[in-house]
Amino acid sequence: MKKSKFTEEQIAFALRQAESGTTVAEVCRKVGISEVTFCNGKVRVATFLATLKGRTTGTALREAIRSLCAWAPMTGDQLVTLPGQDRHYLRNKHLIPMVRDGELHFRYPESAKHPHQAYVTAKAGDL
């Protein structure tokens, strides 16, 4: 399958815009993607979230967290609701070690208790 010329960030931006109430046609025109690319991105996210239901291994859960944070900055509360894990378990067993290991970064590194704090995936150049 041919690699998309649009980044995951562009498709994620389009998905967020559509969720906020903008029409799909207008979002696609703004971003410069086709409606087919938009729908493929939406299907990809839905399929990915469906795989998180039920019991998952720690490795699969961490891969899911990395993928979700690559799409958009995610707060701890958002990450808890998607896989349906306990907040303390997710934070202590996965999020804190992933930040410590450099897999994730804080969106606001200067303030760990920032009201809009979120996790973002570390870029390849940051590692």
Secondary structure, DSSP 8 states (H G I E B T S, - for coil): ----SS-HHHHHHHHHHHHTT--HHHHHHHHT--HHHHHHHHHHHHHHHHHTSS---HHHHHHHHHHHHHHS-B-HHHHHHTTT--HHHHIIIIIHHHHHTTSEEESSTT-TT-TT--EEE--GGG-
